[in-house]
Amino acid sequence: MKTNMIFFGWNHPVRGKERVSAEHFQQITGWFQELQAKGTLTSWEPVFLTSHGGDMNGFFILRGDGDKLDALEATPEWMEHTIRASLHLDGFGVVRGFSGAAVMEAMGTWSKFI
């Protein structure tokens, strides 16, 4: 079963790198718009969380076909953006997941074994 989303999350900018983070945010969101226009992404959404004392304060959800997401993660652009993010964002991480109808499919598989 293929995942159909990428979760791209962070805690906060590294102190002193706030401007770099803001510039990168503008660049990567422009790139996500291009990817959606080309059909690589079905949709994407930025999320900022309100102050809560936790270690997750923002993330992107990128949705699309699993094979297209696999191909995206193999591009030099993806590698460059994730390396850049890891250098100016504390708590940065990327993980694949299931959303929408794929959740029910994953749940159906999981339920067979309980």
N, C-alpha and C positions, 0 to 999 in steps of 0.2 A: 504494500500500500504506500503510495507516494504522499509526502507531505504537500501542503498547498499554501504554506505561508512561511515567512522568515520574520522572526522577532529580533530586532536590532536595538538593544537597550543600553542605558548608561545611568550612572548616579549623578555626577556633576562634572563640569570642566575642571581640569587640573588648575590649581591656583596659579595665576599669572598667564594662563592660556585661554582665558575667556574670549578674547578677540579672535584667536585662531579658531576656537569652537564655533563662534558666530559665523565666521566666514565659511567654514566647512559646511555648516548647516545650510547656508544659502546654496552652496555648490551642489551638495548631495541631493537636496530637494529638487533642484533644477534637473539633475540627472534622473531622479525617479520620475519626474514628469515626462522626460524624453522616453524613458523605458515604457511607461504606460502608453504613450502615443504610438510607439512601435509595436505594442502588443506583448512585450516581454512580461510586463506586470499587468494583472487585471485591475488592481487598485493598490493604493498605498495610503497610509494615514500616519501623520505625526501626532504624538500624544505627550503633553507635559502634565505631570502630576502636581497637585498642590503640596505645600510643605507638610510633611508628616513625620519627619524624623527617621525615615527608612533609608535604605540604600539603593532604591530605584526611583529615579525622578523624571525619566523621560524615555520614550522609545518610539520606534517606527514599526508599523506592521505592514509588511509587503506581501500582497496576495497574488497568486498566479498558479499556472499549471506546474506541477512538480518537475517535469522535464525541463521546462523553461527556467525554473528557479535553479535547478542543477547547473544548467549552462551558464546562467548569470554568475553563480558563485565561482565558476571556473575562468571568468574573464580577468584580464589584468586590471581593468577599472575597479572591479569589486575588491580585488586584493589591495589596490592602492587606497581605496576609501576605508577599508577596514583597518589597514595599518595606520593610516593617518588618525582615525578615530581612537585607536588604542593608545596613541601618543599624547592626545590632549583631553581624553575623557577618563575619569576614574570610574571603575566599575563597569567598563564597556564589555559587552558580550553579544554574541549572535547565536541564535538557536533556531532550528526548524521546528515546525509544528503543524497542527491540524486546526482548521476553522470551518465554520459553516457545515455543509453536509458531510465533509470528511470527518468531523467529530463523531457523527453517528456511526459511520463506517468503522472507525477506530474503536468506538465503544462496543459495537457489535462483535468485533474480533476479541476484545478484552473479555467481554461477558461470557464467551464460550469456556473460559478457563477458571471461572470462579464458582 
